[in-house]
Amino acid sequence: MEGIEMEEPAFILDKEANDDFCNSILSRFGNSTAENHQHLCAVIGAMSQELKDHNLPSSPVAYFGATCSSLDRIASEPNSPNHLIDTLLTILSLLIARVPVAVLKKKREFLSELVERVLRSQSASESAVVCGLKCLSHLLINRDSVNWSDVSLLFNVLLDFITDSRPKVRKQSHSCLRDVLLNLQNSSLLASASEGVTNRLEKCLLLAGGANTNTDEGTNGAQQVLYILDALKECLPFLSLKYKNSILKYFKTLLDLRQPLVTRRITDGLNFLCVYPTSEIPPEALLELLNSLALSISSNEMSGDGLTFTARLLDAGMNKIHSINRQICVIKLPIIFNALKDILASEHEEAIYAATDALKSIINSCVDESLIKQGVDQITLSDKESRRSGPTIIEKICATVESLLDYHYTAVWDRVFQVVSAMFHKLGNNSTYFMGGILKNLEDVQKLPDEDFPFRKQLHACLGSALVAMGPETLLSLVPLNLEAEDLSDANIWLFPILKQYTVCARLSYFVEEILPMIKRVRGKARKLEKQGLMVSSRNADALAYSLWSLLPSFCNYPLDTSKSFTDLEKHLRNELKEQPDIRGIICTSLQLLIQQNKNIADSNDKDYIGQDMVNEVVLIHYSQQVAKENLDAMKLSAKNLLKDLSEVFLETTKDDGGCLQRTIGDVASIAYKEDVQNLFEQKMWKLYKCIQKASKVDNSKNSMQIDDASNNVSPLVLRARLLDLAVSLLPGLDDEHITLLFQAIKPALQDAEGVMQKKAYKVLSITLKSSDSFVSSKFEELLGLMLEILPSSHFSAKRHRLDCLYFLIVHVSKTKDNLEHWREIVGSFLTEIILSLKEANKKTRNRAYDILVEIAHAFGDEERGGNRENLYQFFNMVAGGLAGETPHMISAAAKGLARLAYEFSDLVLTAFNLLPSTFLLLQRKNREIIKANLGFLKVLVAKSQAEGLQMHLRGMVEGLLKWQDNTKSHFKAKIKERKERDRGAKSEETRSHLSKATTARSNIRQKKSLPEHLSDQLMMSHLICLIGRKQGRGIEKKKSADLDYDERSERDSHLSAKSGTKSQKRRKTSDSGWAYTGKEYGSKKAGGDVKRKDKLEPYAYWPLDRKMMSRRPQHRARCKERYGLVL
């Protein structure tokens, strides 16, 4: 029945249930006012009563039998009521899936004859046929015979309805046909069923061909062809291979008609055939279809949707054919590429995107190595002999891709560049043979002015793909830098950013043999220009030389010949390190890159860190663990000389930007021979010892004396600091004995009177502790004693690095703590220092103190580290002891520490509520530092608490806050109380938003530094009360008018309201359009126009600057036009 089929899924889901079928129908449709639903309920109710009268069970089988018998009896009557047949067929379609298969097989013959008779009845309604088709497909799927003669009758009945004129019937028949064919897969009946479908298509085609003799009949035939094509869109992949071939031949004939309705249905069916994973396809027939479709493409005649679907079909079809029969596929590739090129010339954006994706997909899947090799062999042979054969397939494809750079495609060059990049990627090193012309065209495109070319970024990405594929040597041979040109503006300096970003797997020998001589020539030219007095040109030439040097890190990005060419490069680098300070950063970055990349590959079997993009695929081809080890061995031979030169430069330089030299020394030391590193370390330690001895004999004046072997004007203090930096840089190559020697050297510096020296010593110690666990283990007790001993002499500038040392010590001992009491003693020794560091002015120092505090708490509380919740509570109480401190500094620091712990550990929130009495007592002190810290602690508690837990402490918190309010600036009392009343009457929708606001309480307070101190504290407390109210599920109603009235009432007499009122008055002085001056003093009161005024300029047109003129909003632009009209 109409409307019932939409409800059927609910019954399908419940078909295993044992509930009475009648009750399920009545509960579903009993309250419906639709006539068909009322008929359904009446019939099923009568049927249920009949079963009860005969003492039959209310099972699906009983209802099924009653329905079949009733339907058979009523359908046999000459004038049977249609609505009754509809209702019975609806019940039958709902029941047939619930009936056991054995019952269906037993009654199959009777049921088949009954359903067929009802379906062929002339009086059957549309809804009855739809339900009958469902029953029919269920019978075909649950068959018990393998003979076609037993199935053909029902299958032919189903085929009769696939061309029915009624849309619902036709749609249901197509769905049923698909389900039946899918069920027939791998069955002997599939061939016969496929033959039946093919015969129906042939019959419709013959009927449509009779249009000349009988127009109506021909029109009906054409309509039926469209209907059966609709059916094939869903069913074509499930037919047997033989009849697929036949149908595809008919498709070829239909495509020649160039009818859009026909073509669209065929392309949809073919696309489903190609993308269906398990579908068998006749490759020859499909290729002929795709070839015909490609030749028939016309961007002027086809719609945007038609071009889009055609492009997607060509993509899916060629990929499918290539996987089955490569040989016949590659022959047609030039035709397919030309067809997709025509689609790119269309004005339909979706079609352009589809064609681009299709081109890239076909290039990646169908252009293979054998096709490329064939083209390379042909070109190589033609270079030796005169070429007689025509272009190869790959040459034709590349010619098509090159033609996309024609001016006809300028609007879609951003998409074209993607296709060209895919082609470069596919051809790789062979791009030289086929893509030289394309590269020249890209060079010409680069020279276009910016106003005519908006795709500069996409072009550079395309050239980057060419660089990755060809390599820098080939690319620069085709598109040279041309730096020797008389006019430097003719040089291709636009290549530099591309070479920097995309160079990978180049050769170091090319840099040595080509780039370095080029740098020498450019520098010579710069000196020549300088002698001629052309200073600007000379500086430009020096900039070009620097740009050439800046290519070195790119050439060190996974180079191919490191093991062979690094020795030659190293000699040049050592000379430049000493002579050219400007490029030391470039050289250091290059050495770091070389070492780190090879170490990563040598130490790991997994190359996931390299990446998966086009550039890094090249790396995966050329690099392996063996190659990386060979490279490291080659660099190890040069490491001794590099360390010597780097250390000399480091000691002589006045500034090491970003620690670049230090990091480079550390990387080189990590791969050098241990003996070489240790010998260098001992030399520098001896030098440090002499420096300390000589420095102790002189006065501490700034210009007292210089060390003999120091560089120009370097003080002993600075030299000691540099020697310590150099020593710690050598750590990767030192053993425990030498690390101990370094530790003994920095001990005196930890108590040095000079803050700079002390800071450096702590920094060196923190790096040592971070790098060597074995040293920490062997010297742990000594280190702890030292840190306690030198605490009184610790300089404030060294605080951050001292905290770093404490952090690494605590992290180390927390991993191996065996004695909990000893662990607590260690923590207690430094806890006061850590807590006080939370109030340091330096941000990094504060952050490190917070890190230590949290790390200790994790060590106490994490079960996997031997902790438990009880130990965490005890540590929290240890920190809370700071609230009893004597100074406001200590009390506020402890409150901040408690707030951080409560925020990090939710388990501590309930324990933290026990501190509320102490917190409220502290709030009564008239000290802003204490008040601010405790309010922050309260905000964290409110933000981290659940509403239920907060309810228990709500009364005490509010009373405590109000007591603090009474003891401070009372003229804000009305405002705070009124804000509290608003909180009580608010709604719960804003709870989540204020949770996030609570976590940013500190930043909110900092933003109000411009306010008076007492006002800032009051506002903070006001925010806290707001947050408490919202946590209890009471948000604020945001009504603009009420807020405005409230602000005017509550802030009228405050300092803040006075300032804001002044600002609002200033705003009101300006006009609506945003400027103050309008020229009204020149206006005439008696007539139109302007008049002259005494002691004034003559009237003039004034066009004031207004930021709204930059707006794109229509109302702002309209106002600007209005003002402009007044001026004119």
N, C-alpha and C positions, 0 to 999 in steps of 0.2 A: 504494500500500500504506500501511497505517497507520504513521505515524511518518516516512514518506519525505517527505511534503509539507512537513514542518518543516525538512527538510535541503536543500530545493531551491534556496534562494538561493545556496548555495555553487556550485551547477552553473551557475546563470544568470550569475554573475560570471565563470565560466571558459569560457563557451560559445564564445569566439573562439579558445581555445587549440587547438593541433594534437595534444595528447596523446591517447593511446588512451583512448577512452571507458570501456572495460572497466577499465583500470587506475585511473581516477578513482573508479569505483564500488567497486572492491575496496579501495582505500586508505581509502575513507570508511567502509565498512560491513563490511570483512573481519573485524574483531575483535569485532563485535557478537554478542551471544548471542540477540538477538531472532529469532524464527522467520521473520518476514517479511523481515528483513534477510538471513538465511541463504538464503532462497529467491531473493532478488534476486541475491545473489552467485553462486549456483549457475547460475541462468539466464543471467546475463551472461557467466559463464565458459564455459558450453557454447556460447553464441552466438559468443564470440570464437574458440573452438577451431574451430568450423564454418567461420568466415571464413578462418582460417589454412589449414584443410584444402583449401579451394577457391581458395587463393591470391588472396583478395580483400583490399583495403586495409581497415585498421581505422579507417575514417572514419565520421562521424555518418550519412552517407547510407547506407553499407553496413549499419550497425546498424539504421537506420530501416527499410530494406527487409526485413531479416531479422525484425525485430519485427512489422511489418505482416503478413508472410506467415505467421508463426507464430501470431499472434493470429487471423487469418482462419481458419486451419485448425482451431485448437483451439476457437474459438467456434462453428464449424459442427458440431462433434461433439455428440451428444445429452447425454452425461454428462461434460462437460469439467470438469476439476478447477478449483475456484474460485480456489485460491491461485495457480495458474499464470496465469489470466486477470488477477488482480490484479497479479501481477509484471510481466506484459507491458504492461499499461496504465500502470503506473508508469514503466517504461522509455520507453514512447512519450511520456508527458507530459514527461519529462526531455529527450528527443531532439528533439521537434517544434520547439522554439525554436532549435535548432542547424542544422536542415536549411534549405538555401537556399529562398527563396520560390518560385523557379522550379520546383523539385522538388515543392513542395506543390501548386502550381497544376496541375501535370501529373497528379498522383495525387489531386486533390481529390475527385473523384466517388467513387473507390474508398474513400478514407479516410473520407469523410463517411458512406457507407453502413455501413462497418465500425464506426465509433464509435457511430452511431445504434443498430445492431443490438446491440452490447454493452451500451449504456446501457439499452435497453428490455428487456433480458433480466431475467427474474424472479429469477435466481440471482445477479445482480451484487451484490457486497458494497458497503458504504458507502465504503470506501477506493477501490474500483474506479470507482464513480460520480464521486467527487471528481476523480480523475485524468482520467476521460473528459470531464468538464465543462471541465477546463483545455484539453484538446485541441480540444474543440468551440469554445470562445471564440477560440482561436488561429486556427482555420479561418475563423470569421466575420470576424475582424479582417483577415486576409490573404486576402480574397476577390478574385476577378478579374472579377466580374460586377456590373452595376448593375441587374439585373432582380431584382425581389422574389421571383419564382418560383424563382430559383436559390438564394435565401438563406432563404426562409420555412421550409423543412423543418427545417434545423438550428436556426433561431431558435425555432420552436415546441417543438422538443425541449428547448431551454434553458428556455423558459417553463414547461414541464411540471414542472420541478424546483424552481421558486421557492416552491411550496407543499408541498414534500416534508416528511414528518414527521421525517426524520432531520436533526438540527441541523447537522452538518458539511456535509451535502449542500446543505441550504438556504442556509447561509452562503456556500458556494462559488458557488452559482448566483446569488445576489444580487451577489457581487463580479464574476462573469463578465458578468452583464447590465449592470452599470454600465460595465465596460470596453468592451463592444460598443456601447452607446448613445453613449458618449463618442467612439468611433471613427466613428460614423455622423453626427456633427455636420456640417452643411453638405452633407449627402448627400441624394439623392432618396429613399433608402431609409428615412430617419428617420421620415417620416410613417407608413409601413406598420408599422414596428417599434413606434412609439408607439401605433398603433391596436391592435396585438396585445396590448400591456400593458394598455391600457384595457379591451379585451374580457375579459381575464382577471379584472380587478377586477369588472366587471359580472356575470360568470358566478358568481364567489364570492359577491357580494351576493345574487344570485337564489337560490343554493343555501342561504345563511344564512336567507333569508326563508321557506324551506319548513319551518321548525322546528315549525310547528303540526301538520303532517301526518306528519312523521317526525322524531322528536326526535334520533336519532343523526345523521341526515343534516344536520339543521339545526346541530347542534353542530359537525360537521365543517366545514360551510360557514363558521360563525363563526370557527373556528380558522384556516381558510384565508384569511379576510379579514384577520386579524391578520398572517398570514405575508406576504401581498402588501403590506400597509401597511409592514411591515419592509423589503420590497424597495424600495418607493417612497421611503422615507427617504433612500436612497442614489441613486436614479435619477430622481427627479422633475425636477430642474433640466435634465436632458438630453433630455426629451421635447419634441415639437413643441408650439408655442403652442396650437394648436387642441385637442389632447388634454389639455394641462395644464388648460385651461379646463373640460373635461368632468370630469376627475378632481377638480378643486377643488369642483365642484358636488356630487359624491358625498361629498366631505369635509364639506360643509355638512350633508348629511343625517345623516352619521355623528356629527357633533358634537352634533346634537340628541338623541342617545341618552343623553348624559351618562354614558358609560361610561369610567372612568379609563384602562383599558388602551387603548381606542381613541383617546381624546383625547390621551394622551401620545404615541402614534405619529404622530398627525396633526400635533401641534405640532412634533415633531422634524423631520418632513418639510418642513413649512412654513418652519421656521427655516433649514434648509439651503437651501431654495429662495430665501429672501430674502437670505441672506448670500453666496450664490454670485455672484461679480461679473458674469459674462457671461450670466447666466440671463435669458431673456425671461419676463415675468410678465403675465398678464391682470389689470390693476389692479382692475377692477370685481369680478371673482370673488374675488380675494384680500381686497379691502376688506370684502365681505360676510362672509367667513369671520372676519376679525378682529373685525368688529362683533358677530357672533354669539358669538365667544369672549369678548369683553369683557362682553357682557350676561349671560353664563352664569357669571361669576366669583363665587364665594362663598368667603370666607375660612374659613368654618366647615366646608364640605364638601370643599374641595380640600386636598391635602397640601402640605407646604412645597415639595417639588420641583415639583409641578404649578404652584403660584403663581409660582415662580421662572422656570420655562421659559415660562410664559404672558407674564410681564412682558418677558422678553427678546424673545419673538416679536412682541409689540405694538410694541416699539421698532424692531426690524429691519424689520418689515412696513410700518409707517407711513413710515419713512424711504425705503423702496423705492418705495412708492406715490407719495409726494410728488415723487420725482425723475421719475416717469413722467407722473402726472396730478395736478397740484396741486389743481385745483378740487374733485375728488371727495374728496380727502384731508382738506382743512380742514373740510369739513362734519361729518365724524365725529370731529374732535378732542375735542369736549366729552365724548363717550361714552368715548373712550379714556382721557381724564384721570380720569373718574369711576371707571373700572375700576382704574386704577393707584392711585387713592386708597384703594379698598377693599383692595388688596393691602398698602398701608402700615399698615392697621389690623390686619393679621394678627400673629401672635406668632412668625412664622418669620423669623429674622434674615437669612438669605440672600435670602429673597423681598423683604424690606424694602429691602435694598441694591440688588437688581435693579430694583425699582420706582422707587427714587430715581434710579438711573442712567438708566432709561428716560424718566422725566419730564424730566430735564435734557437728554437727547439730543433728545427730541421738541420741547422748547421752542427749542433752538438751531437745529434743522433745519427744522421745519414751521411755526413761528410766524414769518411773514415780514413785510416792510414793508407790503405791500398789505393784509394782514389787520389790522395795527395801524392803518393809515390809515383803513380802513373804520370801525373802532370810534371813532377820534377824530372823524371827520366826523359820525358819528351822534350822539355826545355833544355836539359843538359845535352841531349843528343843534337838538337838543332843548333846549339852553339858551336859544335864541331863541324856539322855539315849543314848545307842549306835545307831548310825545313820545307817539306812537301805536304805533310798532313795538316789538317785543320786544327783548331784549338781543342784541347781536351775538355772534359766535363768540368773539372775544377777551374780551368781558366775561364770557361763561360760563366760559371757561378761568380767568380771574382770580378769579372767584367760587369755583371749585373749589380753587384754590391758597389762597385766603383761608380756606376751610373747614378746611384742614389745621392751622390754628392753634387749632382747637377742643380742648377738654380731652380728647376721645377719643384724641388723637394726642400727648399729652404725653410718652409714653415714647420717641417717635421724633422729637421736635422737633429734635434735632441734625441729622437727615437732612432734615427739613422746611425748616429754615433754608437748606440748600443749594439746594433747589428754588426757594424764594422769591428767593434771590440770583440764580439763573439767570434768573428772570422779570424782576427789576429790570434786570439786564444787557441782556436782550433789548429791553425797552421803552425804555430810555434816558430821554430827556427826556419821553417820553410817559407815564412812570410816574405822573405827577401825575393823569392822567385815570382810571387804572384801579387804582392801588395805594394810594390814600389810606386806605382802610379797613384794609388790611394794615399800613400804617405805624402807625396808631392801635393796632392789636392788638399790634404789637411793643412799643410804648410800655407797654402794660399788662403785657406779659410781663416787661419790664425791672423793673417794680415788685415782682415776686414776691420773697419772701425767699430768701436763698441756700440755706437748708436744703431748700426746696421746688423749687429750680431749679438743676440741675447743669450747664446748657448756656449759661452766661453768655458764655463766649468765642465760641461759635458764633453767639450772638445778636448780639454786637458786630460780628462779621464780616458778618453779614447786614445790619445797619444801615449798615455801611460800604459795602456794595454799593448800598444805597438812596441813600446820600450821593453816591457816584460817579455814579449814574444821574440823580438829580434835581438835584444841585448843592446847596450849603449854603443858598442863599436859599430855595429851595422847601422843603427839609427843615425849616429853622427856622421857616418860616411854618406848617407843619403840626404840628411838635413844637417849640414855642418853648422857649428857655432859662428863661424865667419868672424872671429875676433881680430883677424889681421887686416880687416877692412880699414881704409883710410878714415872713413867716417864711422865712429863707433855706434852711431845710431842705426847703421846697416847690420850690426851684429844681431844674431838670433838669441838675444838674452832671455827671451821668453821660455827658452828650453830649460833654464836653470831650475825653476821650481818643479818641473816635471821630472828632471833627472834626479833631483833630491828625493822626491816622494816615491818614485816607482822603480828606481834601479835596484835590481836584486840579481844575485848569481852572476855578477860581472867578473872581470879578471883584474887582479891587482897589477899585473904586468902592463895592461893597457894604461892604467893610471900613471905608472912609472914611465912608460915609453912615450905616451902621447900627451897626457894632461900636464905632467910636470914640465916638460919642455915648453908647452904652451904658456904655462905660468911664467916661466923665465922670459919668454919673448914679450909678454904683456908688461912685466915689470921693467924690462929694458925700454920699452916704448914709453912707459910712464916717466922714467928718469930723463929720457930724451925730451919729452914734452915739458918737463919741469925746467930743464936747462933753457928751453926756448921761451920760458915765461908763461906758458899756457897752463896755469895752475889748475883751472877747472877740468881741462882735459886730462891732466896728469892724475888728479884725484879720481876721475872716472875710470881711468885705466887701472889704478890701484884697487878700486872697488871690483873690477872684473877679475883681477888676480885673486882677491879674497873669495869671490864667488866660485872660482875654479877650485880653490882649496876647500870650500864648503861642500864640494862633491865627494870628498874623501870618505865621510861616514857612509854614504850610499854605496860606494865601491867596496866598503868593508862589510856590507850587509850580505852575509853568506857568500863570499867570493868563491870562485871555482878553483883557484890556484894558490891558495894560502900556503900550502906545504912547499910549493916551488918558488913562489915570488915574494914571500914575506921578508926574506933576508935582504933583498934588494930595496924593498920599500923602507925597511927599518933604518938603513943608512941615511936616507933622505930625511926621515922623520926626526932622527937624533940631531941632525944639523939644524933643521928648522926649529926644533924645540929651544935651542940655545940662541938662535939669531932672530927669530920672529915671534915676539911675545903675543902678537895679535892672534896668531893661529894656534896657540897652545891648547885652547879649549877644543878646537876642532880635532887636533891630533889625539888629545886625551879621550874624547868621545869615541873616536874611531877605534882606538886600542881597546877600550872597555867593551865596545860592541863585538869586536872580533873574539875577545876572550870569553865573554859571557855566553854568546851564542854557541860556541863550540863546547864549552863546559856543560851547558844545558843538554845538548844532544849526547855528549859522551857519558853523562851521568844518568841518563834516563832512556828507557826503552820505549817510552810513550812520546809521540810527537804531536799530541793534541795541542800543546801550548803554541805550536807554530801557527795553527789556524787552518782554515779550510777555503780561503778565498783564492782567486786566480794567481796572485803573486806567490803565495806560500805553497801552492801546488808545485811550482817550479823548484822550491827548496826541497820538498819531499823527494823529488826525482834525483837530485844531485847529492844530497847529504845523507849520511848514515853514521852510525857510531864509529865505524872504522875510519871514515874520512875525518870525522871530528878529532879522533885521537891522533891521527897523523898531523893534522893542523896544529894541535896543541904541542906536539913534539917539536915541530918546526919553530913555533914561537918560544918554546922553552930554551932553545939554543941562543936566542937573542935576548932573553929576559935579563941576563946579568948586565949587559951593556945598557939596556933600557932603564933598569933600576938605578944604575950609577948616574946616568944623565938626568933622569927624573928627580932624583934626590938632590942633585946639585942645583937644578933649576928651582926646586921647591924651597931650598934654603936661601937662594939668592933673591927670589921674587918678593916683591913688597906686598902682593895681594894674591891670594888663591881664590878666585871667584867661584863660589859655590862648592868649594872643596874638590874641584875637578882633578887637580894633581894628586891629592890624597887618595881619592877613589881609584885613580889609575894605578898608583903605586901599589895599592892593596890588591887590585886584580892581577897585576904582573907578578907580585909576590906569591899569589896563590898558585901560579903555574910554574914558577921558577924552581930551580934546584934548591933544596933546603940549605945546602952548604953555602951557596951564594947569598941567600937571604940572611942567614945567620952571621956570616962574615961582615956584611954591610951593616947589620944591626950592631955588632960589637964595635965597629969603627965609630958609628954615631954615638953609641953609649960612652965610649972613651972621650969623644969630643964634648959630650954633655958634661962628663965628669970634670974635664979641664975648664969648661965654661963656668961651672959652679964654683970651682976652686978660685978662679981669678975674680969672679964677681964678688966673692966673700972678702976680698982684700981691698976693695975700693969703696968709696963713699957711695951713697944711694942717690947722688945728684944726677940730673938728667943727662949731663954731658961730661961725666967723669972720665971715662976711658972707653976704648973699643977693644974688642978681642982681636988678636992679631990675624987669625984666620977667618974672621967674620967678613961679610960683604960690606959694601959701602954704608957707613953710618947706621949700622944695625946694633942696637944696644944689647947688652948681655941678657937682659930680661926677654927681649923679643927672640933672640937666638935660642935661648933655653926652651921657650914655648914652641918654636918651630921644630927643634930637635925632638921634643916629646911627640908632636903631631906626626913627624916622620917615623918615629919608632913605633907608634901604635898603628900606623898604616902598614907596617911590615908584619903585623900579627898573623896573617894567614900562613906565613912561612916559618913561624917560630914554634919551638917545642916548649914544654913546661919549664925547663931550666931557664930559657931565655925570657920567658914571660915573667918568671920570678925575679930575674934581673931587672926587668922593666919596672916591676912593682917596687923593688928596693930603691929605684931611681926616683920614683914619684912620691915616695913617702915624705921626704923633707918638703917637697913642694905643696903637699896638702896642708901644711901649717905655715906656709909662706905669708909674710906680712902683706905682700902685694896681692890685691884681689884678683888681678889678671892672671897671675901665676897660679894661684890657688884654684881659680875657675878652670884653667887648662888642665891641671892635675886631676881634678875630679872628673873632667870630661874623659881624659885618657883612662882613668880607672873604670868608669862606667862602660866604656867600649870594651875594655879587657874583660870585665865581668860578663858582659853580654856574649862575647865571642868564645870564651873558654870555660866550659862547665868543669873540666878536670882541675883547672886552677882554682876555681871557687871551692870545689870539694876539698882540695888539699889545704887550702888556706882559710877555710871558713871561720874558724874560731879567731884566728889572728885578724881577719878582716873585721869581724864584729867588734873586737876589742879596739881596733884602730878607729873605727867609726865613732865609738863612744868617747875615745880619748881626745879626738880632734874636734869634737862638737863645740866646745867653748870658743875655739879659735876660728870657727867657720865663718867665712865672709859672706855677706848677703848676696853678692853677685854670683857666688858658686852654689847657691841653694838648689837651683834646678838640677844641676848635674849631681849634687850630693843625693838628692831624692832619687835620681836615676840609679845610683849605686845601691841605695836602700831597696829600691824596687826589685832589682835583679837578685839581690841577696835573699829577699823574702820569697820571691818566686822560686828560687832554687831550694831553699829549705822547706818550703811548703810541699814540694814534690816528694821529699824523702823524710818528712818528720816522723821520728819514731817515739820520742818522748814528748807528750803533749805539754807537760809542765815546763819543760825547757823551751818549747815553742812559745808558750805564753810569756815566759821571761824575756825572750828575744823581742817579741812584739811590744811588751810593756816598756822595754828600754827605749824604743824609738817612737812610741805612740804620741807622746806629747809633742815632739818635734813635727810629726806628720800632721797632727791636728792643727797646730799653729801655722803650718805651711798652707792650709786652706785659705788663709787670709793674706797671702803674699800678693804684691801688686802685679807681679809678672804672671801673665795668663798661662804660659806653658808650665810654670812652677805649680800653680794651683791645679792644673789638670793632672800633672804627675802625682800630686798629693792625693787627689781623688782616686786615681788609678790604684795607688798603693792601698788605700783604705778599702776599696772594693775587693782587691786581690786577697787581702788578709781575711776579709769576711767570707769569701768563697772558700778559702783554705779551711776556715773553721766550720763552715756549714755544708759544703758539698760532700755527699756520701761517697762518691767515687774517689775522692781525695782523702778519705779517712775522717771526715768531719761528720757532724750531726747538728740537729736543730738546737740542742741544749748549748753546745759550744758557741753557736752563732749568737744566741741570746746573751751569753756571758760576755762576748766581745762587744755587743751593743751596749751593755751596761758599763763596760770599761770606757767606751767613748762617752757615754752619758755622764761619767764622773767629771768630765770637763766642765759641766754646767755649774759645778761647785767651785770653779776657779776664782781667783782673787781679782783678776783684771777683766775688763770688758772684752779685751781682745781674745782671751782664752775662752770666755763664755760664748761669744758669738761664733768662734771657730768650731767649738763643740756642737753648737746648734746646726751649723752648716753640715758638719760631718754626719750628724744624726739624720738630717733631711736626705742626704745622699744615700745613706744605707737604707732608709725606709723606702725610698724610691726604687732602689735596686732589688730589694728583697721584700716581697709582699708578706712573707711570714712575720716580718718585724712590725707590721702596722699595729696590730693589737697590743704588742708589747710597748710600742711607742706611746700609745694612749695613756699608759701609766705615768708618763712624764708630764701630763697636762697640768697638774697642780704646780709643778716647778716652773713650767713654761709661763703660766699666768702670773706667778710671783715675779718672774723676770720681766714680764711686760710692764709691771708697775714701776720699774726703775726708770728714771728719767735719763736714759742713755740711748741715743738713736741707733748705735751700732748693735746693741743687744736686742732692741725692739725689732729692728729690720731682720735680723737672723732668725729670731723666734717666729715672726710672722711667716717667713719663708718655710720654716719647719711645719707650722700649722697648715699652710697651703698644701704642702706635699701630703700630709696625713689626710686631708679632706679629699684630694684628688685620687689617692690610691685606695681609699676606703670604699666598701660597698655601702649602699644606702642603709641597709639593715644594721650594719655595725656602727655606722655613724649616728644612728638614732639613739643609741645607748649613751653617747657622750655629747649629744647636741645641746642639752640644757647647760651643762657645765662650760662648754666652749663659748656659747653666746654670752653667758653671764660673765665669764672671764674677760671677754673682749669688751663688754660694756663697762666693766670696772676700770679697764685700762683707759677707756674713752673718758670716763669721769675724772680721772687723775691727770689728764693732759689738757690740751687746748679745748676749752669747753664751748667756744663759739662755733664749733663744728658739730656739736651734739645733735642739734635739730636735723641737720642734713643726714647724719649717720643713722639716726632713728627712723627718719622717713625712708631712707634706702632699705632699712631692714623691714619696714612695713610692706614695701613693694615686693620684697623677696617672699614674704609670707603669703601674699595674695597671687603669686605668679603660677604659671602652668608648667607642665613637665616636658614640653617638647624640646626645650633647649638644654637638657641635661648633658647630652654628649658634647655639644660645642664648648661648654664651660669646663668639661674635663680636660680638653686640650688646652684651654686658656690657663688652667691651673699649672700645667707643666711648664709654661713659659712665664711664670710669675717674675723671675729675675729680670728677664728682658723687658717686661712691662715697667718694672720699677726704674730701670736704667733710662728708659725713655722719658721719665719725668724728673730728670736731674735738674732741670731748669726751675722746678718749683721749689718753694721754701721747704725746709726739712720737715717741719711739723705737718705741713700740708701733704707732702709725699707720704708720710707714715699714715696719716688719716685716710688718704685715698687707698693705700694698700690694705688697710684694715677693712675699709668699705668693700673692696673687691673680695676679700676673704669672706665677709658675711654674705655677699651675693652668692659666692660659690657654695657655701653651706646650704643656703636655701635651695639652690638648684640641685645639689646632690640629694636633697630630700624629695625630689620630684616636683619642684615648683619653679618653672621658668618664668621669665618676664614677658608680659604682653607688650609687644612693640607697636605702640600707636604713636604716630609722629606728633599729633597734636598734644597728647598728654605729656610726651617727653619734653616738648618745647615749653609748655606751661610750667612743668616741674623745674626745668633748668632755670627759667626766669625767676621763679619763686625762691629756690634754694640757694642760688649763687649770686643773687642780686647784691649782697653786701660783702662778698668774699673778694680776696685779692684776685683770684682766678677769673671771677666774673667781670671784674673791672677791666682786666686785660682783654678778655674775649669781647666785652662790650665795645671797647675801643676799636677792635678789629672789625666788628660788624658795622660800626659807624663808618669806618673807612670804606668798607665794601659798598655801603649804601650811597656813598658819594659818587661812585662811578655809575655810568648808565647801564642799561640792560645789555648792551652789546659788548661791554668790557672795557671801554676807555672813558676817561674823565673829560677830556677836552672835546667840545662839539662846535665851537665857534658861535655860540648863541649871542655873544655880546655884539656881534655885527648885525643881528637880525633887526628888522624894522618893525616897530609896534603898530604903525599905521598902514603900512603897505607891504607888498611882497618884495622879496629880494633883500640885498644887503645894503648897508649905509656906512659911510665913513664915520669914525669916532675920533675924538680929539686925543692926541698923544698915543694913537694906535696905528698899527700898520694898515695899509689899504686892505680891503676885503680880499680874501684869497680862498681858493679851493683847498680844503684840508682833507687828506686821506690818512687817517690815523692807523698805526700798526695795531693789528688785532690778531691774536692767536686763533680766533675762530675762523679767520679767513683760510687757515690751513686745514680746517675740518672738512670731511666729506659728507657730513650729515646734511640732508636736504634742507632742514630748517635753518641751519647756520649759513649755508650757501645762499639761501633766499634772502636772509637778512643782509648779507654782504652786498648782494645785488641791489637791494633797496637803498642802502647807504651810498653805494656807488652812484646810483641814479640821482641822489640828492646833491652829490658833489658836482656831477655834470650839469 
